[in-house]
């Protein structure tokens, strides 16, 4: 099946470049472009794409608010935030608003296409290196909306360990190595965590690990 994509960025050149890359893939199709958050919300309602590639800094409604409106209700498309490393504050806000992952503007073209396919399949995507950067940045700040630790009361000690490692940005393979278990077992633990914590994807597990204090101030 073809993955239908909407591109949102206030720079036409960026949208054009992304469209050229995406349309080279036989399984991906760009069905619309928007230059503002308001346009994006309307376009998504009309086109009902599978994935939205969303810039953050735009005039008027920014990408965070647009992401929140697009994902509210739970039946909208997956949103990938398009960002630079200077946008850490904004990225975190967008993930909390419902984004399923993000792209860095200077990442390899093949990685951009792979990211779109991953979130289209319903999985969250955060590059481990960037996850660690986000956690390092935000672990040093108080979180006004910190989730209560009691939300972790239903998970086992081993699941606590796995959730902590997910929060640190480790992949299933890295978790398996860290805990001396198989990759399949690591994946099973992650699946259980998603169900128990009512998390939509791995991205929300990362946020939960941070907000409940499992991932704290870097040493």
C-alpha positions in Angstrom: 0.0 0.0 0.0 1.1 3.6 -0.7 1.8 5.8 2.3 0.1 9.1 1.8 2.2 12.0 3.2 1.5 15.7 3.9 4.5 18.1 4.2 4.3 21.1 6.5 7.0 23.8 6.5 7.0 27.5 6.1 9.9 27.3 3.7 8.8 26.3 0.2 12.3 25.2 -0.7 12.3 22.7 2.1 8.9 21.3 1.1 10.0 21.0 -2.5 13.3 19.2 -1.5 11.4 16.8 0.7 8.8 16.1 -2.0 11.5 15.3 -4.5 13.1 12.8 -2.0 9.8 11.2 -1.0 8.3 10.8 -4.5 11.4 8.8 -5.5 10.0 6.0 -3.4 7.4 3.8 -5.0 5.6 3.2 -1.7 5.3 6.9 -0.7 3.2 9.7 -2.1 3.0 13.4 -1.2 -0.7 14.4 -1.3 -0.3 18.0 -0.1 1.8 20.7 1.3 1.1 23.5 3.9 3.1 26.5 4.9 1.4 27.2 8.3 -0.2 25.3 11.1 -3.6 26.5 10.2 -3.2 25.3 6.6 -1.9 22.0 7.9 -4.9 21.3 10.1 -7.3 22.1 7.2 -5.3 20.0 4.7 -5.1 17.0 6.9 -8.9 17.1 7.4 -9.4 17.2 3.7 -6.8 14.7 2.6 -6.6 12.3 5.5 -3.0 11.3 5.0 -1.2 8.5 6.8 1.8 10.6 7.9 2.4 14.4 8.4 5.9 15.7 8.3 5.6 18.8 10.5 8.0 21.7 11.0 7.8 23.4 14.4 8.7 27.1 13.9 6.1 28.6 11.7 4.2 31.9 11.7 0.8 31.9 13.4 -0.1 28.5 14.7 3.2 26.6 15.3 3.9 22.9 14.7 3.2 22.0 18.3 -0.4 23.3 18.4 -1.0 21.9 14.9 0.2 18.5 16.0 -2.0 18.6 19.0 -5.1 19.4 16.9 -4.2 16.8 14.3 -3.7 14.0 16.7 -6.5 14.7 19.2 -9.1 12.0 19.2 -6.6 9.3 18.4 -7.8 8.5 14.9 -5.7 11.1 13.0 -2.4 10.5 11.0 1.0 9.9 12.6 3.0 13.1 12.9 6.8 13.3 12.5 8.3 16.5 13.8 10.8 18.2 11.4 13.5 19.9 13.4 17.1 21.0 14.0 19.1 20.2 17.1 18.5 23.8 18.2 14.8 23.0 18.6 15.1 20.7 21.7 12.4 22.7 23.7 10.0 22.6 20.8 10.7 18.9 20.0 9.8 17.9 23.6 6.6 19.9 23.4 5.6 18.3 20.1 6.2 14.8 21.4 3.9 15.6 24.4 1.4 17.0 21.9 1.1 13.6 20.2 4.0 13.4 17.6 5.2 9.9 17.0 8.8 10.8 16.2 11.0 13.4 14.5 13.4 14.0 11.7 16.5 16.1 11.8 16.7 18.3 8.8 20.3 17.2 7.9 19.8 13.5 8.3 20.4 11.0 5.4 17.7 10.8 2.8 17.3 7.0 3.3 16.7 7.6 7.0 14.0 10.1 6.2 12.2 7.6 4.0 12.7 4.9 6.7 11.3 7.1 9.4 8.1 7.8 7.4 7.6 4.1 6.9 8.2 3.3 10.5 5.6 5.7 11.9 3.2 4.8 9.1 3.3 1.3 10.5 2.2 2.6 13.9 5.6 2.7 15.6 7.2 5.6 17.3 10.6 6.7 16.3 13.2 8.7 18.2 16.9 8.4 17.2 18.7 7.2 20.4 21.3 9.9 20.2 18.7 12.6 20.1 16.7 10.9 22.8 19.7 11.1 25.1 20.1 14.8 24.3 16.5 15.5 25.1 16.6 13.7 28.4 19.8 15.4 29.3 18.3 18.8 28.5 15.0 18.3 30.3 16.2 16.2 33.3 17.7 19.4 34.5 14.4 21.3 34.6 11.4 20.9 36.9 8.4 19.5 35.0 5.2 21.2 36.1 3.0 18.4 34.8 5.1 15.5 36.1 3.1 12.2 36.1 2.7 10.6 39.5 5.0 7.7 40.3 1.9 5.6 41.1 1.2 5.2 37.4 4.1 2.7 37.4 2.5 0.6 40.2 1.3 -2.1 37.7 4.6 -2.9 36.2 7.2 -5.4 37.5 10.7 -4.8 38.6 12.1 -6.1 35.3 9.6 -3.8 33.4 10.9 -0.9 35.4 14.4 -1.7 34.2 13.3 -2.0 30.6 11.3 1.3 30.8 14.4 3.0 32.2 16.5 1.8 29.3 13.8 2.8 26.8 13.9 6.3 28.4 17.6 6.4 28.0 17.1 5.9 24.3 18.3 2.3 23.9 16.9 0.1 21.1 15.5 -3.4 21.8 18.8 -4.9 20.7 20.7 -2.6 23.2 18.2 -3.4 25.9 18.7 -7.1 25.3 22.5 -6.7 25.6 22.2 -4.6 28.8 19.9 -7.1 30.5 21.4 -10.3 29.0 18.1 -11.3 27.5 17.1 -12.1 23.9 15.9 -9.4 21.6 12.5 -11.1 21.3 12.2 -11.0 25.1 13.1 -7.3 25.2 10.5 -6.6 22.5 7.9 -8.5 24.6 8.7 -6.4 27.6 8.3 -3.2 25.6 4.9 -4.5 24.2 3.7 -5.2 27.8 4.7 -1.7 28.9 2.8 -0.1 26.0 -0.3 -2.0 27.1 0.1 -1.4 30.9 0.9 2.3 30.6 -1.7 2.9 27.8 1.1 4.4 25.7 0.5 4.8 22.0 4.1 4.1 21.0 7.7 4.1 22.2 7.9 7.9 22.2 5.3 8.0 24.9 7.3 5.5 26.9 10.3 7.8 26.8 8.2 10.7 28.1 6.8 8.5 30.9 10.2 7.3 31.9 11.3 10.9 32.2 8.2 12.3 33.9 8.0 9.6 36.5 11.7 10.0 37.5 13.0 6.7 36.1 15.4 8.8 34.0 16.7 11.6 36.0 19.5 14.2 36.1 22.5 12.9 34.2 25.6 12.2 36.4 
